[in-house]
Amino acid sequence: MKKIFTIILAVLLVNGVTELHQFLKLPLLLNHFRHHRMENPSISLLEFLKIHYTTNQHPADNDDSEDNELPFKSMGTIQHTDAPLSFKKEINTSVPVIVREKYSIIHPEGVPCHRSYAVFHPPQII
């Protein structure tokens, strides 16, 4: 069920965003080709496509409305709308309060009883 839903959603998305929906007009192309074939039995599909898509020398047969309905003949209107997103960000403009505390550099229990000079002495030869 998930797979079917995913496929349907993907087809709808691609159909709306791309020109894939033009392929749904292929039956119109074939019907229009049959109509031209009745008028001129010697016309091939390639000649028909050449007349309708590459040259502007289409014979005056008063079917311009049908010609414009052919796939990839006219492009639809592209509409793109951006919705502005605005987020209100609070800016703190207050100055932080600085609390002054007294720190003592002297050990609260007094001076530790160690000799710092005992650590630093020249190397001895053993």
TIRO-2110 file (N, C-alpha, C; in Angstrom, 1 decimal):
// TIRO-2110
0.8, -1.2, 0.0, N, 1, A
0.0, 0.0, 0.0, CA, 1, A
0.9, 1.3, 0.0, C, 1, A
2.0, 1.2, 0.8, N, 2, A
2.9, 2.3, 0.8, CA, 2, A
3.5, 2.6, -0.5, C, 2, A
3.9, 1.5, -1.2, N, 3, A
4.5, 1.6, -2.5, CA, 3, A
3.6, 2.2, -3.5, C, 3, A
2.4, 1.8, -3.5, N, 4, A
1.4, 2.3, -4.5, CA, 4, A
1.2, 3.8, -4.2, C, 4, A
1.0, 4.2, -3.0, N, 5, A
0.8, 5.6, -2.6, CA, 5, A
2.0, 6.4, -3.0, C, 5, A
3.2, 5.9, -2.8, N, 6, A
4.5, 6.6, -3.2, CA, 6, A
4.5, 6.8, -4.7, C, 6, A
4.2, 5.8, -5.4, N, 7, A
4.2, 5.9, -6.9, CA, 7, A
3.2, 6.9, -7.4, C, 7, A
2.0, 6.9, -6.8, N, 8, A
1.0, 7.9, -7.2, CA, 8, A
1.4, 9.3, -6.9, C, 8, A
2.0, 9.4, -5.7, N, 9, A
2.4, 10.8, -5.3, CA, 9, A
3.6, 11.3, -6.2, C, 9, A
4.5, 10.4, -6.5, N, 10, A
5.6, 10.7, -7.4, CA, 10, A
5.1, 11.1, -8.8, C, 10, A
4.2, 10.4, -9.3, N, 11, A
3.6, 10.7, -10.6, CA, 11, A
2.9, 12.1, -10.6, C, 11, A
2.1, 12.3, -9.6, N, 12, A
1.5, 13.6, -9.5, CA, 12, A
2.5, 14.8, -9.4, C, 12, A
3.5, 14.5, -8.6, N, 13, A
4.5, 15.6, -8.4, CA, 13, A
5.3, 15.9, -9.8, C, 13, A
5.7, 14.8, -10.4, N, 14, A
6.4, 15.0, -11.7, CA, 14, A
5.5, 15.5, -12.8, C, 14, A
4.2, 15.1, -12.7, N, 15, A
3.3, 15.6, -13.7, CA, 15, A
3.1, 17.1, -13.5, C, 15, A
3.0, 17.6, -12.3, N, 16, A
2.8, 19.0, -12.1, CA, 16, A
4.0, 19.9, -12.3, C, 16, A
5.2, 19.4, -12.0, N, 17, A
6.4, 20.2, -12.1, CA, 17, A
7.0, 20.2, -13.5, C, 17, A
6.9, 19.1, -14.2, N, 18, A
7.6, 19.0, -15.5, CA, 18, A
6.5, 19.0, -16.6, C, 18, A
7.0, 18.8, -17.8, N, 19, A
6.1, 18.8, -19.0, CA, 19, A
5.6, 17.4, -19.3, C, 19, A
5.7, 16.5, -18.3, N, 20, A
5.3, 15.1, -18.5, CA, 20, A
3.8, 15.0, -18.9, C, 20, A
3.0, 15.9, -18.4, N, 21, A
1.6, 15.9, -18.8, CA, 21, A
1.3, 16.1, -20.3, C, 21, A
2.3, 16.5, -21.0, N, 22, A
2.2, 16.7, -22.4, CA, 22, A
2.0, 15.3, -23.1, C, 22, A
2.6, 14.3, -22.5, N, 23, A
2.5, 12.9, -23.1, CA, 23, A
1.0, 12.4, -23.0, C, 23, A
0.2, 13.0, -22.2, N, 24, A
-1.2, 12.6, -22.1, CA, 24, A
-1.9, 13.1, -23.3, C, 24, A
-1.3, 14.0, -24.1, N, 25, A
-1.9, 14.5, -25.3, CA, 25, A
-1.6, 13.7, -26.6, C, 25, A
-0.9, 12.6, -26.4, N, 26, A
-0.5, 11.8, -27.6, CA, 26, A
-1.7, 11.3, -28.4, C, 26, A
-2.8, 10.9, -27.7, N, 27, A
-4.0, 10.5, -28.6, CA, 27, A
-4.5, 11.7, -29.5, C, 27, A
-4.4, 12.9, -29.0, N, 28, A
-4.7, 14.0, -29.9, CA, 28, A
-3.8, 14.1, -31.1, C, 28, A
-2.5, 13.8, -30.9, N, 29, A
-1.6, 13.8, -32.0, CA, 29, A
-1.9, 12.8, -33.0, C, 29, A
-2.2, 11.6, -32.5, N, 30, A
-2.6, 10.5, -33.5, CA, 30, A
-3.9, 10.8, -34.2, C, 30, A
-4.9, 11.3, -33.5, N, 31, A
-6.1, 11.7, -34.2, CA, 31, A
-5.9, 12.8, -35.2, C, 31, A
-5.1, 13.8, -34.9, N, 32, A
-4.8, 14.8, -35.9, CA, 32, A
-4.0, 14.3, -37.1, C, 32, A
-3.1, 13.3, -36.8, N, 33, A
-2.4, 12.7, -37.9, CA, 33, A
-3.4, 11.9, -38.8, C, 33, A
-4.3, 11.2, -38.2, N, 34, A
-5.3, 10.5, -39.0, CA, 34, A
-6.1, 11.5, -39.9, C, 34, A
-6.5, 12.6, -39.3, N, 35, A
-7.2, 13.6, -40.0, CA, 35, A
-6.4, 14.1, -41.3, C, 35, A
-5.1, 14.4, -41.1, N, 36, A
-4.3, 14.8, -42.2, CA, 36, A
-4.1, 13.7, -43.2, C, 36, A
-4.1, 12.5, -42.7, N, 37, A
-3.9, 11.3, -43.5, CA, 37, A
-5.1, 11.1, -44.4, C, 37, A
-6.3, 11.4, -43.9, N, 38, A
-7.5, 11.3, -44.8, CA, 38, A
-7.4, 12.3, -45.9, C, 38, A
-6.9, 13.5, -45.6, N, 39, A
-6.8, 14.6, -46.6, CA, 39, A
-5.7, 14.3, -47.6, C, 39, A
-4.6, 13.7, -47.1, N, 40, A
-3.4, 13.4, -48.0, CA, 40, A
-2.9, 12.1, -47.6, C, 40, A
-3.3, 11.0, -48.3, N, 41, A
-2.9, 9.6, -47.9, CA, 41, A
-1.4, 9.4, -48.0, C, 41, A
-0.6, 10.2, -48.8, N, 42, A
0.8, 10.0, -49.0, CA, 42, A
1.7, 10.6, -47.8, C, 42, A
1.1, 11.3, -46.9, N, 43, A
1.9, 11.9, -45.8, CA, 43, A
2.3, 10.9, -44.8, C, 43, A
3.6, 11.0, -44.5, N, 44, A
4.1, 10.0, -43.5, CA, 44, A
4.1, 10.7, -42.1, C, 44, A
4.3, 9.9, -41.1, N, 45, A
4.3, 10.5, -39.7, CA, 45, A
5.4, 11.5, -39.5, C, 45, A
6.6, 11.2, -40.1, N, 46, A
7.7, 12.2, -40.0, CA, 46, A
7.4, 13.5, -40.7, C, 46, A
6.8, 13.4, -41.9, N, 47, A
6.4, 14.6, -42.6, CA, 47, A
5.4, 15.4, -41.8, C, 47, A
4.4, 14.7, -41.2, N, 48, A
3.4, 15.3, -40.4, CA, 48, A
4.1, 16.1, -39.2, C, 48, A
5.0, 15.4, -38.5, N, 49, A
5.7, 16.0, -37.4, CA, 49, A
6.6, 17.2, -37.9, C, 49, A
7.2, 17.1, -39.1, N, 50, A
8.0, 18.2, -39.6, CA, 50, A
7.1, 19.4, -39.9, C, 50, A
6.0, 19.2, -40.5, N, 51, A
5.1, 20.3, -40.8, CA, 51, A
4.6, 21.0, -39.5, C, 51, A
4.3, 20.2, -38.5, N, 52, A
3.6, 20.8, -37.3, CA, 52, A
4.7, 21.3, -36.3, C, 52, A
5.9, 20.8, -36.3, N, 53, A
6.8, 21.1, -35.3, CA, 53, A
8.1, 21.9, -35.7, C, 53, A
8.5, 21.7, -36.9, N, 54, A
9.8, 22.3, -37.3, CA, 54, A
9.6, 23.5, -38.3, C, 54, A
8.6, 23.5, -39.1, N, 55, A
8.5, 24.6, -40.1, CA, 55, A
7.3, 25.4, -39.8, C, 55, A
7.3, 26.6, -40.3, N, 56, A
6.1, 27.4, -40.2, CA, 56, A
5.3, 27.4, -41.5, C, 56, A
5.5, 26.4, -42.3, N, 57, A
4.9, 26.3, -43.6, CA, 57, A
3.7, 25.3, -43.5, C, 57, A
2.9, 25.4, -42.5, N, 58, A
1.8, 24.6, -42.3, CA, 58, A
0.7, 25.0, -43.3, C, 58, A
0.1, 24.0, -44.0, N, 59, A
-0.9, 24.4, -45.0, CA, 59, A
-2.1, 25.1, -44.3, C, 59, A
-2.7, 26.0, -45.0, N, 60, A
-3.9, 26.7, -44.4, CA, 60, A
-5.1, 25.7, -44.5, C, 60, A
-5.3, 25.0, -43.4, N, 61, A
-6.4, 24.1, -43.3, CA, 61, A
-7.4, 24.4, -42.2, C, 61, A
-7.3, 25.6, -41.7, N, 62, A
-8.2, 26.1, -40.7, CA, 62, A
-8.4, 25.2, -39.5, C, 62, A
-7.3, 24.6, -39.1, N, 63, A
-7.3, 23.8, -37.8, CA, 63, A
-6.2, 24.3, -36.9, C, 63, A
-6.0, 25.6, -36.8, N, 64, A
-5.0, 26.1, -35.9, CA, 64, A
-5.3, 25.8, -34.5, C, 64, A
-6.6, 25.8, -34.1, N, 65, A
-6.9, 25.5, -32.7, CA, 65, A
-6.5, 24.1, -32.4, C, 65, A
-6.7, 23.1, -33.3, N, 66, A
-6.3, 21.7, -33.1, CA, 66, A
-4.8, 21.6, -33.1, C, 66, A
-4.1, 22.4, -34.0, N, 67, A
-2.7, 22.4, -34.0, CA, 67, A
-2.1, 22.8, -32.7, C, 67, A
-2.7, 23.8, -32.1, N, 68, A
-2.1, 24.3, -30.8, CA, 68, A
-2.4, 23.4, -29.6, C, 68, A
-3.3, 22.4, -29.8, N, 69, A
-3.6, 21.4, -28.8, CA, 69, A
-2.6, 20.3, -28.8, C, 69, A
-1.8, 20.2, -29.8, N, 70, A
-0.9, 19.1, -29.9, CA, 70, A
0.1, 19.1, -28.8, C, 70, A
0.7, 17.9, -28.4, N, 71, A
1.7, 17.9, -27.3, CA, 71, A
2.9, 18.7, -27.7, C, 71, A
3.5, 19.4, -26.7, N, 72, A
4.7, 20.2, -26.8, CA, 72, A
4.6, 21.3, -27.9, C, 72, A
3.4, 21.6, -28.3, N, 73, A
3.2, 22.7, -29.2, CA, 73, A
3.1, 24.0, -28.5, C, 73, A
2.4, 24.0, -27.4, N, 74, A
2.3, 25.2, -26.6, CA, 74, A
2.6, 24.9, -25.2, C, 74, A
3.3, 25.7, -24.5, N, 75, A
3.6, 25.5, -23.1, CA, 75, A
2.7, 26.2, -22.2, C, 75, A
2.4, 25.6, -21.1, N, 76, A
1.5, 26.2, -20.2, CA, 76, A
2.1, 27.4, -19.5, C, 76, A
1.3, 28.1, -18.7, N, 77, A
1.8, 29.2, -18.0, CA, 77, A
2.6, 28.7, -16.8, C, 77, A
3.7, 29.2, -16.6, N, 78, A
4.5, 28.8, -15.4, CA, 78, A
4.2, 29.8, -14.3, C, 78, A
3.8, 29.2, -13.2, N, 79, A
3.5, 30.1, -12.1, CA, 79, A
4.4, 29.6, -10.9, C, 79, A
5.1, 30.6, -10.4, N, 80, A
6.0, 30.3, -9.3, CA, 80, A
5.8, 31.4, -8.2, C, 80, A
5.4, 31.0, -7.1, N, 81, A
5.1, 31.9, -6.0, CA, 81, A
5.9, 31.6, -4.8, C, 81, A
6.6, 32.6, -4.3, N, 82, A
7.4, 32.4, -3.1, CA, 82, A
6.6, 33.0, -1.9, C, 82, A
6.3, 32.2, -0.9, N, 83, A
5.7, 32.8, 0.2, CA, 83, A
6.8, 33.3, 1.2, C, 83, A
6.7, 34.6, 1.5, N, 84, A
7.7, 35.1, 2.4, CA, 84, A
7.6, 34.6, 3.8, C, 84, A
8.7, 34.1, 4.2, N, 85, A
8.7, 33.6, 5.6, CA, 85, A
9.4, 34.6, 6.5, C, 85, A
8.7, 35.0, 7.5, N, 86, A
9.3, 35.9, 8.5, CA, 86, A
9.2, 35.3, 9.9, C, 86, A
10.3, 35.3, 10.5, N, 87, A
10.4, 34.8, 11.8, CA, 87, A
10.8, 36.0, 12.7, C, 87, A
10.0, 36.2, 13.8, N, 88, A
10.4, 37.3, 14.7, CA, 88, A
11.4, 36.7, 15.7, C, 88, A
12.5, 37.3, 15.6, N, 89, A
13.6, 36.9, 16.5, CA, 89, A
13.8, 38.0, 17.5, C, 89, A
13.7, 37.5, 18.8, N, 90, A
13.9, 38.5, 19.9, CA, 90, A
15.4, 38.8, 20.0, C, 90, A
15.7, 40.1, 20.1, N, 91, A
17.0, 40.5, 20.3, CA, 91, A
17.2, 41.0, 21.7, C, 91, A
18.0, 40.5, 22.4, N, 92, A
18.3, 40.9, 23.8, CA, 92, A
19.2, 42.1, 23.8, C, 92, A
18.7, 43.2, 24.2, N, 93, A
19.5, 44.5, 24.1, CA, 93, A
19.9, 44.9, 25.5, C, 93, A
19.6, 44.1, 26.5, N, 94, A
20.0, 44.4, 27.9, CA, 94, A
21.4, 44.1, 28.1, C, 94, A
22.1, 44.8, 28.9, N, 95, A
23.5, 44.6, 29.3, CA, 95, A
23.6, 43.6, 30.4, C, 95, A
24.4, 42.6, 30.3, N, 96, A
24.5, 41.6, 31.4, CA, 96, A
25.1, 42.3, 32.6, C, 96, A
24.6, 41.8, 33.7, N, 97, A
25.1, 42.3, 35.0, CA, 97, A
26.4, 41.6, 35.4, C, 97, A
27.4, 42.4, 35.7, N, 98, A
28.7, 41.8, 36.1, CA, 98, A
28.8, 41.9, 37.6, C, 98, A
28.9, 40.7, 38.1, N, 99, A
29.0, 40.6, 39.6, CA, 99, A
30.5, 40.5, 40.0, C, 99, A
30.9, 41.4, 40.9, N, 100, A
32.3, 41.4, 41.3, CA, 100, A
32.4, 40.6, 42.5, C, 100, A
33.3, 39.6, 42.4, N, 101, A
33.6, 38.8, 43.6, CA, 101, A
35.0, 38.9, 43.9, C, 101, A
35.3, 38.7, 45.1, N, 102, A
36.7, 38.8, 45.5, CA, 102, A
37.3, 37.4, 45.6, C, 102, A
38.4, 37.2, 44.9, N, 103, A
39.1, 36.0, 44.9, CA, 103, A
40.4, 36.2, 45.6, C, 103, A
40.7, 35.3, 46.4, N, 104, A
42.0, 35.3, 47.2, CA, 104, A
43.0, 34.5, 46.5, C, 104, A
44.2, 35.0, 46.4, N, 105, A
45.3, 34.2, 45.8, CA, 105, A
46.0, 33.4, 46.9, C, 105, A
45.7, 33.7, 48.1, N, 106, A
46.3, 33.0, 49.2, CA, 106, A
45.4, 31.8, 49.6, C, 106, A
46.0, 30.7, 49.8, N, 107, A
45.3, 29.5, 50.2, CA, 107, A
44.6, 29.7, 51.5, C, 107, A
43.3, 29.4, 51.6, N, 108, A
42.5, 29.7, 52.8, CA, 108, A
43.0, 29.0, 54.1, C, 108, A
43.7, 27.9, 53.9, N, 109, A
44.3, 27.2, 55.1, CA, 109, A
45.7, 27.6, 55.4, C, 109, A
46.1, 28.6, 54.7, N, 110, A
47.5, 29.0, 55.0, CA, 110, A
48.4, 28.6, 53.8, C, 110, A
49.7, 28.9, 53.9, N, 111, A
50.6, 28.6, 52.9, CA, 111, A
50.9, 27.1, 52.9, C, 111, A
50.8, 26.4, 51.8, N, 112, A
51.1, 25.0, 51.9, CA, 112, A
52.6, 24.7, 52.2, C, 112, A
52.8, 23.7, 52.9, N, 113, A
54.1, 23.4, 53.4, CA, 113, A
54.9, 22.5, 52.4, C, 113, A
55.2, 23.0, 51.4, N, 114, A
56.1, 22.2, 50.5, CA, 114, A
57.2, 23.1, 49.9, C, 114, A
58.2, 22.5, 49.7, N, 115, A
59.3, 23.3, 49.2, CA, 115, A
59.4, 23.2, 47.7, C, 115, A
59.1, 24.3, 47.1, N, 116, A
59.1, 24.3, 45.6, CA, 116, A
60.5, 24.2, 45.1, C, 116, A
61.5, 24.5, 45.8, N, 117, A
62.9, 24.4, 45.3, CA, 117, A
63.3, 22.9, 45.3, C, 117, A
62.6, 22.0, 46.1, N, 118, A
63.0, 20.6, 46.1, CA, 118, A
62.6, 19.9, 44.7, C, 118, A
61.7, 20.5, 44.0, N, 119, A
61.4, 19.9, 42.7, CA, 119, A
62.4, 20.3, 41.7, C, 119, A
62.8, 21.5, 41.8, N, 120, A
63.7, 22.0, 40.7, CA, 120, A
65.1, 22.0, 41.3, C, 120, A
65.9, 21.0, 40.9, N, 121, A
67.3, 20.9, 41.2, CA, 121, A
68.1, 20.4, 40.1, C, 121, A
69.4, 20.6, 40.0, N, 122, A
70.2, 20.1, 38.9, CA, 122, A
70.2, 18.6, 38.9, C, 122, A
70.4, 18.0, 37.7, N, 123, A
70.5, 16.5, 37.7, CA, 123, A
71.7, 16.0, 38.5, C, 123, A
71.5, 14.9, 39.0, N, 124, A
72.6, 14.3, 39.8, CA, 124, A
73.2, 13.1, 39.1, C, 124, A
74.5, 12.9, 39.3, N, 125, A
75.2, 11.8, 38.7, CA, 125, A
75.2, 10.7, 39.7, C, 125, A
74.7, 9.6, 39.3, N, 126, A
74.6, 8.4, 40.3, CA, 126, A
75.7, 7.5, 40.0, C, 126, A
END
